[in-house]
Amino acid sequence: MPKIKTSRKKYPEGWANVQLTLDEFQIKMREVENESHEGKKKNELMWGIFKIHHQRSKYIYELFYKKREISRELYEFCLNEGYADKNLIAKWKKLGYERLCCLKCIQTKENSGSTCICRVPREKLEEEKTIECQSCGCKGVCLNCGAINQFISFICATDD
C-alpha cells in the first residue's frame, strides 16, 4: 500500500504521467478491500488484493524496463513509496521468473517444501484439470504452458 501523501513531498519529473493510472489502481484496491467477504473461503479473501498488487507492480516494471518511459528517479520514487513491490520486480528480472504472480508461490515454507502448483508446466499435470493457486488465485504462470506458450492467468483479464 502506498504511503500517505503529503503536500510537502516533491514528486519527480514525469509523475503526472503515471499518477492517473496509479490512482485508478488505488481506487480498485479500495473497492476490493471493501467488498463483501461472505461466501468466500479464507484463502480467497486476499486474491483480489494480490491481483491488483501484481498489476500495479507490473505497470511500473514495464514503464521502466520494457518501454523506458519513466526515469530512474521516478522508478525509485515509486518503489520507495510502495507503489510497486521491489522484491517481486527483482524476481521478474531473473531468468525463469518473468511471469511470477506473487512471492508466496516460490516460498517453500508456504507450499510444503515445494513450489506452488501454478509453477508446474501444464503438460506435466493431468489433462482437463483446472489448477488454481491457493495463495493468490492465479491459474498458472509456468513458461511451458501449452503449445503456443501463452501466459494464461488471472492477470491477463482487463475488465474486472
DSSP file (Angstrom, degrees, kcal/mol; ACC not computed):
  #  RESIDUE AA STRUCTURE BP1 BP2  ACC     N-H-->O    O-->H-N    N-H-->O    O-->H-N    TCO  KAPPA ALPHA  PHI   PSI    X-CA   Y-CA   Z-CA
    1    1 A M              0   0    0      0, 0.0    82,-0.1     0, 0.0    83,-0.1   0.000 360.0 360.0 360.0 132.7    0.0    0.0    0.0
    2    2 A P        -     0   0    0      0, 0.0    80,-0.2     0, 0.0     3,-0.1  -0.255 360.0-103.5 -62.8 149.7    1.4    3.4   -0.9
    3    3 A K        -     0   0    0     78,-2.1     2,-0.1     1,-0.2    78,-0.0  -0.201  50.8 -76.4 -67.7 165.5    2.5    5.7    1.9
    4    4 A I        -     0   0    0      1,-0.1     2,-0.3     0, 0.0    -1,-0.2  -0.412  49.8-121.6 -66.6 135.6    0.3    8.6    2.9
    5    5 A K        -     0   0    0     -2,-0.1     2,-0.3    -3,-0.1    -1,-0.1  -0.614  31.1-173.5 -81.0 135.3    0.5   11.6    0.5
    6    6 A T        -     0   0    0     -2,-0.3     3,-0.5     1,-0.1     0, 0.0  -0.895  32.7-126.7-124.3 159.0    1.7   14.9    1.9
    7    7 A S  S    S+     0   0    0     -2,-0.3    -1,-0.1     1,-0.2    -2,-0.0   0.674 105.3  63.6 -77.8 -15.5    1.8   18.3    0.3
    8    8 A R  S    S+     0   0    0      2,-0.1    -1,-0.2     0, 0.0     2,-0.2   0.730  77.6 102.4 -79.7 -22.7    5.5   18.7    1.3
    9    9 A K        -     0   0    0     -3,-0.5     2,-0.7     1,-0.1    -4,-0.0  -0.415  67.7-139.4 -69.4 131.3    6.7   15.8   -0.8
   10   10 A K        -     0   0    0     -2,-0.2    -1,-0.1     0, 0.0    -2,-0.1  -0.821  16.6-144.7 -93.4 119.1    8.4   16.8   -4.0
   11   11 A Y        -     0   0    0     -2,-0.7     3,-0.1     1,-0.1    63,-0.1  -0.595  20.1-112.6 -83.2 142.1    7.4   14.5   -6.8
   12   12 A P    >   -     0   0    0      0, 0.0     3,-1.6     0, 0.0     2,-0.1  -0.197  45.1 -77.4 -69.0 165.3    9.9   13.6   -9.5
   13   13 A E  T 3  S+     0   0    0      1,-0.2    58,-0.4     2,-0.1    61,-0.2  -0.406 119.2  30.2 -64.2 134.2    9.6   14.8  -13.1
   14   14 A G  T >> S+     0   0    0     -2,-0.1     3,-0.8    -3,-0.1     4,-0.8   0.390  79.0 121.8  96.5  -1.6    7.1   12.7  -15.0
   15   15 A W  H X>  +     0   0    0     -3,-1.6     4,-2.1     1,-0.2     3,-0.7   0.864  68.1  61.1 -61.6 -36.7    5.0   11.9  -12.0
   16   16 A A  H 3> S+     0   0    0      1,-0.2     4,-0.7     2,-0.2    -1,-0.2   0.806  98.2  59.1 -61.8 -28.9    1.9   13.4  -13.7
   17   17 A N  H <4 S+     0   0    0     -3,-0.8     4,-0.3     1,-0.2    -1,-0.2   0.837 117.9  28.3 -69.7 -32.9    2.2   10.9  -16.5
   18   18 A V  H <X S+     0   0    0     -4,-0.8     4,-2.3    -3,-0.7     5,-0.2   0.595 100.7  83.4-103.5 -13.9    1.8    7.9  -14.1
   19   19 A Q  H  X S+     0   0    0     -4,-2.1     4,-2.5     1,-0.2     5,-0.2   0.887  88.0  53.1 -61.1 -42.0   -0.3    9.4  -11.3
   20   20 A L  H  X S+     0   0    0     -4,-0.7     4,-1.8     1,-0.2    -1,-0.2   0.925 112.2  44.4 -61.0 -46.1   -3.6    8.9  -13.0
   21   21 A T  H  > S+     0   0    0     -4,-0.3     4,-2.0     1,-0.2    -1,-0.2   0.903 113.6  50.2 -66.5 -41.2   -3.1    5.2  -13.6
   22   22 A L  H  X S+     0   0    0     -4,-2.3     4,-1.9     1,-0.2    -1,-0.2   0.860 108.8  52.6 -66.8 -34.2   -1.7    4.7  -10.1
   23   23 A D  H  X S+     0   0    0     -4,-2.5     4,-2.1    -5,-0.2    -1,-0.2   0.873 106.9  53.0 -66.5 -36.6   -4.7    6.5   -8.7
   24   24 A E  H  X S+     0   0    0     -4,-1.8     4,-2.4     2,-0.2    -2,-0.2   0.906 108.4  49.9 -63.9 -41.1   -7.0    4.1  -10.6
   25   25 A F  H  X S+     0   0    0     -4,-2.0     4,-2.4     1,-0.2    -2,-0.2   0.887 108.9  53.0 -62.3 -38.2   -5.2    1.2   -9.1
   26   26 A Q  H  X S+     0   0    0     -4,-1.9     4,-2.1     2,-0.2    -2,-0.2   0.895 108.8  48.9 -64.7 -40.1   -5.7    2.7   -5.7
   27   27 A I  H  X S+     0   0    0     -4,-2.1     4,-2.1     2,-0.2    -2,-0.2   0.917 111.4  49.4 -65.3 -43.7   -9.5    3.1   -6.3
   28   28 A K  H  X S+     0   0    0     -4,-2.4     4,-2.2     1,-0.2    -2,-0.2   0.894 109.3  53.0 -61.0 -39.7   -9.6   -0.6   -7.5
   29   29 A M  H  X S+     0   0    0     -4,-2.4     4,-2.4     1,-0.2    -2,-0.2   0.911 108.2  49.8 -63.6 -42.5   -7.7   -1.6   -4.4
   30   30 A R  H  X S+     0   0    0     -4,-2.1     4,-1.9     2,-0.2    -1,-0.2   0.896 109.6  51.8 -62.4 -40.4  -10.2    0.2   -2.1
   31   31 A E  H  X S+     0   0    0     -4,-2.1     4,-0.8     1,-0.2    -2,-0.2   0.914 111.4  46.5 -62.8 -42.6  -13.1   -1.5   -3.9
   32   32 A V  H >< S+     0   0    0     -4,-2.2     3,-0.6     1,-0.2    -2,-0.2   0.898 111.9  51.1 -67.0 -40.2  -11.6   -4.9   -3.4
   33   33 A E  H 3< S+     0   0    0     -4,-2.4    -1,-0.2     1,-0.2    -2,-0.2   0.844 114.4  44.1 -64.9 -33.1  -10.9   -4.2    0.3
   34   34 A N  H 3< S+     0   0    0     -4,-1.9    -1,-0.2    -5,-0.2    -2,-0.2   0.505  88.5 109.5 -92.9  -5.1  -14.4   -3.1    0.9
   35   35 A E  S << S-     0   0    0     -4,-0.8     2,-0.0    -3,-0.6    -3,-0.0  -0.285  81.2 -84.7 -71.4 160.8  -16.3   -5.8   -1.0
   36   36 A S        -     0   0    0      1,-0.1    -1,-0.1     2,-0.0    -2,-0.0  -0.320  27.1-158.6 -67.8 143.0  -18.2   -8.4    1.0
   37   37 A H    >   +     0   0    0     -3,-0.1     3,-1.4     2,-0.0     2,-0.1   0.337  50.9 124.7-101.4   4.0  -16.4  -11.5    2.3
   38   38 A E  T 3  S+     0   0    0      1,-0.2     3,-0.1     0, 0.0    -2,-0.0  -0.428  75.2  13.8 -70.4 137.1  -19.5  -13.6    2.6
   39   39 A G  T 3  S+     0   0    0      1,-0.3     2,-0.3    -2,-0.1    -1,-0.2   0.448  99.5 117.4  82.3   0.5  -19.4  -17.0    0.8
   40   40 A K    <   -     0   0    0     -3,-1.4    -1,-0.3     1,-0.1     2,-0.1  -0.758  65.1-118.6-101.5 148.2  -15.6  -16.8    0.3
   41   41 A K    >>  -     0   0    0     -2,-0.3     3,-0.8    -3,-0.1     4,-0.6  -0.360  32.7-105.4 -74.8 163.5  -13.1  -19.3    1.7
   42   42 A K  G >4 S+     0   0    0      1,-0.3     3,-0.8     2,-0.2     4,-0.3   0.885 120.8  47.8 -59.0 -41.3  -10.4  -18.0    4.0
   43   43 A N  G 34 S+     0   0    0      1,-0.2     3,-0.4     2,-0.1    -1,-0.3   0.672 104.9  61.1 -77.1 -14.6   -7.7  -18.2    1.3
   44   44 A E  G X4 S+     0   0    0     -3,-0.8     3,-0.8     1,-0.2     4,-0.5   0.593  82.1  82.5 -84.6 -11.6   -9.8  -16.5   -1.3
   45   45 A L  T << S+     0   0    0     -3,-0.8     4,-0.3    -4,-0.6     3,-0.2   0.831  95.7  40.6 -64.7 -32.8  -10.1  -13.2    0.7
   46   46 A M  T 3> S+     0   0    0     -3,-0.4     4,-2.5    -4,-0.3    -1,-0.2   0.478  86.8  95.5 -95.5  -3.4   -6.8  -11.8   -0.4
   47   47 A W  H <> S+     0   0    0     -3,-0.8     4,-2.1     1,-0.2    -1,-0.2   0.886  85.0  48.8 -59.3 -42.7   -6.9  -12.9   -4.1
   48   48 A G  H  > S+     0   0    0     -4,-0.5     4,-2.2    -3,-0.2    -1,-0.2   0.878 111.4  50.1 -65.0 -37.9   -8.2   -9.6   -5.4
   49   49 A I  H  > S+     0   0    0     -4,-0.3     4,-2.5     2,-0.2    -2,-0.2   0.916 110.4  49.6 -66.7 -43.3   -5.6   -7.7   -3.4
   50   50 A F  H  X S+     0   0    0     -4,-2.5     4,-2.4     1,-0.2    -2,-0.2   0.894 110.0  52.9 -60.5 -39.5   -2.8   -9.9   -4.8
   51   51 A K  H  X S+     0   0    0     -4,-2.1     4,-2.3    -5,-0.2    -2,-0.2   0.939 113.0  41.0 -63.0 -49.1   -4.2   -9.3   -8.3
   52   52 A I  H  X S+     0   0    0     -4,-2.2     4,-2.6     2,-0.2     5,-0.2   0.876 113.2  54.7 -69.5 -37.2   -4.2   -5.5   -8.1
   53   53 A H  H  X S+     0   0    0     -4,-2.5     4,-2.1    -5,-0.2    32,-0.3   0.913 110.7  46.6 -59.9 -43.1   -0.8   -5.5   -6.3
   54   54 A H  H  X S+     0   0    0     -4,-2.4     4,-2.8     2,-0.2    -2,-0.2   0.924 112.1  49.8 -64.8 -45.6    0.6   -7.5   -9.2
   55   55 A Q  H  X S+     0   0    0     -4,-2.3     4,-2.1     1,-0.2    -2,-0.2   0.895 111.5  48.6 -62.1 -41.0   -0.9   -5.3  -11.9
   56   56 A R  H  X S+     0   0    0     -4,-2.6     4,-1.8     2,-0.2    -1,-0.2   0.915 113.9  45.6 -67.1 -42.9    0.4   -2.2  -10.2
   57   57 A S  H  X S+     0   0    0     -4,-2.1     4,-2.6    -5,-0.2    -2,-0.2   0.900 112.5  51.4 -65.9 -40.4    3.9   -3.5   -9.9
   58   58 A K  H  X S+     0   0    0     -4,-2.8     4,-2.7     1,-0.2     5,-0.2   0.870 106.5  55.3 -64.5 -36.7    3.9   -4.9  -13.5
   59   59 A Y  H  X S+     0   0    0     -4,-2.1     4,-2.0    -5,-0.2    -1,-0.2   0.942 111.8  42.1 -60.9 -49.0    2.8   -1.4  -14.7
   60   60 A I  H  X S+     0   0    0     -4,-1.8     4,-1.8     2,-0.2     5,-0.2   0.912 114.5  52.5 -64.7 -43.3    5.8    0.3  -13.1
   61   61 A Y  H  X>S+     0   0    0     -4,-2.6     4,-3.1     1,-0.2     5,-0.7   0.925 111.2  45.6 -58.7 -47.8    8.1   -2.5  -14.2
   62   62 A E  I  X>S+     0   0    0     -4,-2.7     5,-3.3     1,-0.2     4,-0.6   0.869 109.7  54.7 -68.2 -36.2    7.1   -2.3  -17.8
   63   63 A L  I  <5S+     0   0    0     -4,-2.0     6,-2.8    -5,-0.2     7,-1.0   0.880 120.1  32.1 -63.5 -36.1    7.3    1.5  -17.9
   64   64 A F  I  <5S+     0   0    0     -4,-1.8    -2,-0.2     4,-0.2    -3,-0.2   0.928 131.8  25.2 -88.5 -48.7   10.9    1.4  -16.7
   65   65 A Y  I  <5S+     0   0    0     -4,-3.1    -3,-0.2    -5,-0.2    -2,-0.1   0.859 130.9  28.8 -89.6 -36.9   12.4   -1.8  -18.1
   66   66 A K  I  <<S+     0   0    0     -5,-0.7    -3,-0.2    -4,-0.6    -4,-0.1   0.931 133.9  22.3 -91.3 -54.1   10.3   -2.5  -21.2
   67   67 A K  S   <S-     0   0    0     -5,-3.3    -4,-0.2     0, 0.0    -3,-0.1   0.708  84.4-145.4 -90.1 -21.0    9.1    0.8  -22.6
   68   68 A R        +     0   0    0     -6,-0.5    -4,-0.2    -5,-0.1    -5,-0.1   0.902  52.9 136.5  55.4  45.8   11.7    3.1  -20.9
   69   69 A E        +     0   0    0     -6,-2.8     2,-0.3    -7,-0.2    -5,-0.2   0.571  54.7  55.9 -98.4 -12.1    9.1    5.8  -20.4
   70   70 A I  S    S-     0   0    0     -7,-1.0   -56,-0.1   -10,-0.1     2,-0.1  -0.878  82.8-113.4-122.1 156.5   10.0    6.8  -16.9
   71   71 A S     >  -     0   0    0    -58,-0.4     4,-2.3    -2,-0.3     5,-0.1  -0.332  27.6-112.2 -80.6 164.8   13.3    8.0  -15.3
   72   72 A R  H  > S+     0   0    0      1,-0.2     4,-3.1     2,-0.2     5,-0.3   0.878 118.6  57.2 -62.9 -37.5   15.2    6.1  -12.7
   73   73 A E  H  > S+     0   0    0      1,-0.2     4,-2.1     2,-0.2    -1,-0.2   0.923 109.4  43.5 -60.3 -45.2   14.4    8.8  -10.2
   74   74 A L  H  > S+     0   0    0      2,-0.2     4,-2.4     1,-0.2    -1,-0.2   0.888 113.4  52.3 -67.6 -39.3   10.7    8.3  -10.8
   75   75 A Y  H  X S+     0   0    0     -4,-2.3     4,-2.0     2,-0.2    -2,-0.2   0.940 111.5  45.7 -60.8 -48.6   11.1    4.5  -10.7
   76   76 A E  H  X S+     0   0    0     -4,-3.1     4,-2.8     1,-0.2     5,-0.2   0.877 110.9  54.3 -62.8 -38.1   13.0    4.6   -7.4
   77   77 A F  H  X S+     0   0    0     -4,-2.1     4,-2.2    -5,-0.3     6,-0.2   0.928 107.9  49.1 -60.7 -45.8   10.3    7.0   -6.0
   78   78 A C  H  <>S+     0   0    0     -4,-2.4     5,-2.4     1,-0.2     6,-1.0   0.881 113.4  47.0 -62.8 -38.9    7.5    4.5   -6.9
   79   79 A L  H ><5S+     0   0    0     -4,-2.0     3,-0.9     4,-0.2     7,-0.2   0.931 113.6  47.1 -67.8 -45.3    9.4    1.7   -5.2
   80   80 A N  H 3<5S+     0   0    0     -4,-2.8    -2,-0.2     1,-0.2    -1,-0.2   0.819 111.8  50.6 -67.6 -31.2   10.2    3.7   -2.1
   81   81 A E  T 3<5S-     0   0    0     -4,-2.2   -78,-2.1    -5,-0.2    -1,-0.2   0.490 116.9-111.3 -86.6  -3.0    6.6    5.0   -1.8
   82   82 A G  T < 5S+     0   0    0     -3,-0.9    -3,-0.2    -4,-0.4    -2,-0.1   0.655  80.5 125.9  86.6  15.9    5.2    1.5   -2.1
   83   83 A Y  S   <S+     0   0    0     -5,-2.4     2,-0.3    -6,-0.2    -4,-0.2   0.736  80.0  26.1 -76.7 -21.2    3.5    1.8   -5.5
   84   84 A A  S    S-     0   0    0     -6,-1.0     2,-0.8    -5,-0.1    -2,-0.2  -0.974  84.8-114.0-139.6 153.3    5.4   -1.3   -6.7
   85   85 A D     >  -     0   0    0     -2,-0.3     4,-2.2   -32,-0.3     5,-0.2  -0.782  21.7-164.9 -90.6 109.6    6.9   -4.3   -5.0
   86   86 A K  H  > S+     0   0    0     -2,-0.8     4,-1.8    -7,-0.2    -1,-0.2   0.813  87.6  53.4 -68.1 -29.3   10.7   -4.2   -5.3
   87   87 A N  H  > S+     0   0    0      2,-0.2     4,-1.5     1,-0.2    -1,-0.2   0.895 110.0  47.0 -71.3 -39.4   11.1   -7.8   -4.3
   88   88 A L  H  > S+     0   0    0      2,-0.2     4,-2.0     1,-0.2    -2,-0.2   0.904 112.5  49.9 -67.1 -41.4    8.7   -9.1   -6.9
   89   89 A I  H  X S+     0   0    0     -4,-2.2     4,-1.3     1,-0.2    -2,-0.2   0.877 106.2  56.5 -64.7 -37.4   10.3   -6.9   -9.6
   90   90 A A  H  < S+     0   0    0     -4,-1.8     4,-0.4     1,-0.2    -1,-0.2   0.881 108.3  47.7 -61.8 -37.3   13.7   -8.2   -8.6
   91   91 A K  H >< S+     0   0    0     -4,-1.5     3,-1.5     1,-0.2     6,-0.3   0.882 104.8  59.2 -69.5 -38.2   12.4  -11.8   -9.3
   92   92 A W  H 3< S+     0   0    0     -4,-2.0    -1,-0.2     1,-0.3    -2,-0.2   0.803 100.1  58.1 -60.9 -28.2   10.9  -10.7  -12.7
   93   93 A K  T 3< S+     0   0    0     -4,-1.3    -1,-0.3    -3,-0.2     2,-0.2   0.655  93.0  86.6 -76.5 -14.7   14.4   -9.7  -13.8
   94   94 A K  S X  S-     0   0    0     -3,-1.5     3,-1.7    -4,-0.4     2,-0.2  -0.601  92.5 -98.0 -89.1 148.6   15.7  -13.2  -13.2
   95   95 A L  T 3  S+     0   0    0      1,-0.2    -1,-0.1    -2,-0.2    -2,-0.1  -0.423 108.4  19.4 -64.9 130.5   15.5  -16.0  -15.8
   96   96 A G  T 3  S+     0   0    0     -2,-0.2    -1,-0.2    -4,-0.1     3,-0.1   0.265 112.5  73.7  93.9 -10.4   12.6  -18.3  -15.2
   97   97 A Y    X   +     0   0    0     -3,-1.7     3,-1.6    -6,-0.3    -2,-0.1   0.158  54.6 114.7-118.0  16.9   10.6  -15.9  -13.0
   98   98 A E  T 3  S+     0   0    0      1,-0.3    -1,-0.1    -4,-0.1    -6,-0.1   0.764  86.5  35.9 -61.7 -26.2    9.5  -13.4  -15.7
   99   99 A R  T 3  S+     0   0    0     42,-0.2    -1,-0.3    -3,-0.1     2,-0.1   0.050  80.5 149.0-117.0  24.2    5.8  -14.3  -15.2
  100  100 A L    <   -     0   0    0     -3,-1.6     3,-0.1     1,-0.1    -8,-0.1  -0.370  32.5-159.8 -62.4 133.5    5.8  -14.9  -11.4
  101  101 A C        -     0   0    0      1,-0.3     2,-0.3    -2,-0.1    -1,-0.1   0.886  66.3 -14.6 -86.1 -41.5    2.4  -13.9  -10.0
  102  102 A C    >   -     0   0    0      1,-0.1     3,-0.7   -14,-0.0    -1,-0.3  -0.979  60.3-112.4-156.5 163.9    3.4  -13.5   -6.3
  103  103 A L  G >> S+     0   0    0     -2,-0.3     3,-1.2     1,-0.2     4,-0.6   0.746 108.5  69.2 -74.3 -23.2    6.3  -14.2   -4.0
  104  104 A K  G >4 S+     0   0    0      1,-0.2     3,-0.6     2,-0.2    -1,-0.2   0.813  89.0  65.5 -63.3 -28.7    4.2  -16.7   -1.9
  105  105 A C  G <4 S+     0   0    0     -3,-0.7    11,-2.3     1,-0.2    -1,-0.2   0.688 106.7  39.9 -70.7 -17.9    4.3  -19.1   -4.9
  106  106 A I  G <4 S+     0   0    0     -3,-1.2     2,-0.6    -4,-0.3    -1,-0.2   0.457  88.3 104.3-109.1  -2.2    8.0  -19.6   -4.7
  107  107 A Q    XX  -     0   0    0     -4,-0.6     3,-0.8    -3,-0.6     4,-0.7  -0.701  58.3-156.2 -80.9 120.7    8.4  -19.7   -0.9
  108  108 A T  T 34>S+     0   0    0     -2,-0.6     5,-2.6     1,-0.2     6,-0.5   0.778  88.9  62.9 -71.0 -25.7    8.9  -23.4    0.0
  109  109 A K  T 345S+     0   0    0      1,-0.2     3,-0.4     3,-0.2    -1,-0.2   0.768 103.1  51.0 -70.3 -22.4    7.6  -22.9    3.6
  110  110 A E  T <45S+     0   0    0     -3,-0.8    -1,-0.2     1,-0.2    -2,-0.2   0.711 113.4  43.7 -82.3 -21.6    4.2  -21.9    2.2
  111  111 A N  T ><5S-     0   0    0     -4,-0.7     3,-1.0    -3,-0.4    -1,-0.2  -0.208 119.8 -90.2-124.8  41.9    3.9  -25.0   -0.1
  112  112 A S  T 3 5S-     0   0    0     -3,-0.4    -3,-0.2     1,-0.3     3,-0.1   0.866  91.8 -46.5  55.5  43.5    5.0  -28.0    1.9
  113  113 A G  T 3 <S+     0   0    0     -5,-2.6    -1,-0.3     1,-0.3     2,-0.2   0.609 126.3  77.7  80.6  12.7    8.7  -27.7    0.9
  114  114 A S  S <  S-     0   0    0     -3,-1.0    -3,-0.4    -6,-0.5    -1,-0.3  -0.729  84.7 -86.0-136.4-176.5    8.0  -27.2   -2.8
  115  115 A T        -     0   0    0     -2,-0.2    -9,-0.2     1,-0.2   -10,-0.1  -0.474  57.3 -79.6 -90.8 171.8    6.8  -24.5   -5.2
  116  116 A C    >   -     0   0    0    -11,-2.3     3,-1.7    -2,-0.2     4,-0.2  -0.249  34.7-115.2 -70.8 156.7    3.2  -23.7   -5.9
  117  117 A I  G >  S+     0   0    0      1,-0.3     3,-1.4     2,-0.2    -1,-0.1   0.767 113.0  66.9 -62.4 -27.1    1.0  -25.8   -8.3
  118  118 A C  G 3  S+     0   0    0      1,-0.3    23,-2.5    22,-0.1    24,-0.8   0.638  94.1  59.1 -72.0 -11.5    0.8  -22.8  -10.6
  119  119 A R  G <  S+     0   0    0     -3,-1.7    -1,-0.3    21,-0.2    24,-0.2   0.473  83.3  99.9 -92.8  -3.4    4.5  -23.1  -11.4
  120  120 A V  S <  S-     0   0    0     -3,-1.4    22,-0.3    -4,-0.2     5,-0.1  -0.687  84.5-108.4 -84.7 132.0    4.2  -26.6  -12.7
  121  121 A P    >   -     0   0    0      0, 0.0     3,-1.5     0, 0.0     4,-0.3  -0.298  24.0-124.9 -58.7 143.0    4.1  -26.9  -16.6
  122  122 A R  G >  S+     0   0    0      1,-0.3     3,-1.5     2,-0.2    23,-0.1   0.818 107.0  62.1 -61.8 -33.6    0.7  -27.8  -17.9
  123  123 A E  G 3  S+     0   0    0     21,-0.5    -1,-0.3     1,-0.3     4,-0.1   0.688 100.9  54.8 -69.7 -14.5    1.9  -30.8  -19.8
  124  124 A K  G <  S+     0   0    0     -3,-1.5    -1,-0.3     2,-0.1     2,-0.2   0.465  98.5  79.4 -93.5  -2.3    3.0  -32.4  -16.5
  125  125 A L  S <  S-     0   0    0     -3,-1.5     3,-0.1    -4,-0.3     2,-0.1  -0.589  96.4 -85.1 -98.3 164.1   -0.4  -32.1  -15.0
  126  126 A E    >   -     0   0    0     -2,-0.2     3,-1.3     1,-0.1    -1,-0.1  -0.395  55.2 -98.9 -64.9 144.8   -3.4  -34.3  -15.5
  127  127 A E  T 3  S+     0   0    0      1,-0.2    -1,-0.1    -4,-0.1     3,-0.1  -0.331 103.1  12.5 -66.6 148.8   -5.5  -33.4  -18.6
  128  128 A E  T 3  S+     0   0    0      1,-0.2     2,-0.6    -3,-0.1    -1,-0.2   0.653  91.0 138.1  59.8  19.0   -8.6  -31.3  -18.1
  129  129 A K    <   -     0   0    0     -3,-1.3     2,-0.6    -4,-0.0    -1,-0.2  -0.846  47.8-143.5 -96.0 122.7   -7.6  -30.5  -14.5
  130  130 A T        -     0   0    0     -2,-0.6     2,-0.3    -3,-0.1    -3,-0.0  -0.743  17.1-159.0 -85.8 121.0   -8.2  -26.9  -13.6
  131  131 A I        +     0   0    0     -2,-0.6     2,-0.3     8,-0.3    -6,-0.0  -0.756  13.2 178.1-100.6 149.7   -5.4  -25.6  -11.4
  132  132 A E        -     0   0    0     -2,-0.3     7,-0.2     7,-0.1     2,-0.1  -0.937  30.8-119.0-151.2 125.1   -5.8  -22.6   -9.1
  133  133 A C     >  -     0   0    0      5,-2.8     4,-1.0    -2,-0.3   -28,-0.0  -0.399  12.5-150.1 -65.4 134.4   -3.1  -21.3   -6.7
  134  134 A Q  T  4 S+     0   0    0      2,-0.1    -1,-0.1     1,-0.1   -87,-0.1   0.751  93.2  52.0 -76.7 -23.7   -4.2  -21.4   -3.1
  135  135 A S  T  4 S-     0   0    0      1,-0.1    -1,-0.1     3,-0.1   -89,-0.1   0.932 133.2  -0.8 -78.5 -48.0   -2.1  -18.4   -2.3
  136  136 A C  T  4 S-     0   0    0      2,-0.1    -2,-0.1   -34,-0.1   -85,-0.1   0.511  90.0-115.7-127.1  -8.3   -3.1  -15.8   -4.9
  137  137 A G     <  +     0   0    0     -4,-1.0    -3,-0.1     1,-0.2   -93,-0.0   0.528  59.7 148.2  87.5   5.1   -5.7  -17.5   -7.1
  138  138 A C        -     0   0    0     -6,-0.1    -5,-2.8     1,-0.1    -1,-0.2  -0.287  47.1-136.8 -72.9 163.6   -3.8  -17.5  -10.4
  139  139 A K        -     0   0    0      1,-0.3    -8,-0.3    -7,-0.2    -1,-0.1   0.124  68.9 -45.5-110.0  19.5   -4.3  -20.2  -12.9
  140  140 A G        -     0   0    0      1,-0.1    -1,-0.3    11,-0.0    12,-0.2   0.058  39.7-170.4 123.5 131.3   -0.7  -20.9  -13.9
  141  141 A V        +     0   0    0    -23,-2.5   -42,-0.2    -3,-0.1   -22,-0.2   0.221  39.8 135.8-130.4  13.0    2.3  -18.9  -14.8
  142  142 A C    >   -     0   0    0    -24,-0.8     3,-0.6   -22,-0.3    10,-0.2  -0.245  56.8-128.2 -67.9 155.1    4.8  -21.5  -16.0
  143  143 A L  T 3  S+     0   0    0      1,-0.2     2,-0.3   -24,-0.2    -1,-0.1   0.797 102.2  54.5 -74.6 -29.3    6.8  -20.8  -19.1
  144  144 A N  T 3  S+     0   0    0      5,-0.0     2,-1.1     4,-0.0   -21,-0.5  -0.249  70.5 145.3-101.6  46.1    6.0  -24.1  -20.9
  145  145 A C    < > -     0   0    0     -3,-0.6     5,-1.0    -2,-0.3     3,-0.1  -0.720  64.2 -33.3 -89.7  98.7    2.2  -23.8  -20.7
  146  146 A G  T > 5S-     0   0    0     -2,-1.1     3,-0.7     3,-0.2   -23,-0.1  -0.056  85.8 -63.0  84.9 174.8    0.7  -25.3  -23.9
  147  147 A A  T 3 5S+     0   0    0      1,-0.2    -1,-0.2     2,-0.1    -2,-0.0   0.821 131.8  43.9 -71.5 -33.0    1.8  -25.5  -27.5
  148  148 A I  T 3 5S-     0   0    0     -3,-0.1    -1,-0.2    -4,-0.0    -2,-0.1   0.337 104.9-124.8 -99.4   9.1    1.8  -21.7  -28.2
  149  149 A N  T < 5 +     0   0    0     -3,-0.7    -3,-0.2     1,-0.1     2,-0.2   0.902  46.7 172.6  55.7  50.4    3.5  -20.8  -24.9
  150  150 A Q      < -     0   0    0     -5,-1.0     2,-0.9    -6,-0.0    -5,-0.3  -0.508  38.4-121.5 -88.1 157.4    0.8  -18.4  -23.7
  151  151 A F        -     0   0    0     -2,-0.2     2,-0.7     2,-0.0   -10,-0.1  -0.878  33.7-176.5 -97.7 104.2    0.6  -16.7  -20.4
  152  152 A I        +     0   0    0     -2,-0.9     2,-0.3   -12,-0.2   -10,-0.1  -0.899  27.4 120.3-107.8 110.8   -2.8  -17.9  -19.0
  153  153 A S  S >  S-     0   0    0     -2,-0.7     3,-0.9   -15,-0.1     4,-0.3  -0.967  75.3 -98.2-159.3 169.9   -3.6  -16.3  -15.7
  154  154 A F  G >  S+     0   0    0     -2,-0.3     3,-1.0     1,-0.2   -16,-0.1   0.710 113.8  71.6 -67.2 -19.1   -6.0  -14.1  -13.9
  155  155 A I  G 3  S+     0   0    0      1,-0.2    -1,-0.2     3,-0.0    -3,-0.0   0.803  86.1  63.4 -69.8 -29.7   -3.6  -11.2  -14.5
  156  156 A C  G <  S+     0   0    0     -3,-0.9    -1,-0.2    -5,-0.1     2,-0.2   0.673  75.4 109.0 -70.6 -16.9   -4.4  -11.0  -18.2
  157  157 A A    <   -     0   0    0     -3,-1.0     3,-0.2    -4,-0.3    -3,-0.0  -0.445  47.1-174.3 -64.9 125.6   -8.0  -10.1  -17.5
  158  158 A T        +     0   0    0     -2,-0.2     2,-0.6     1,-0.2    -1,-0.2   0.758  69.1  49.8 -94.1 -27.8   -8.5   -6.5  -18.5
  159  159 A D              0   0    0      1,-0.2    -1,-0.2     0, 0.0    -2,-0.0  -0.858 360.0 360.0-120.7  99.6  -12.0   -5.9  -17.3
  160  160 A D              0   0    0     -2,-0.6    -1,-0.2    -3,-0.2    -2,-0.0   0.288 360.0 360.0-132.7 360.0  -12.8   -7.0  -13.7
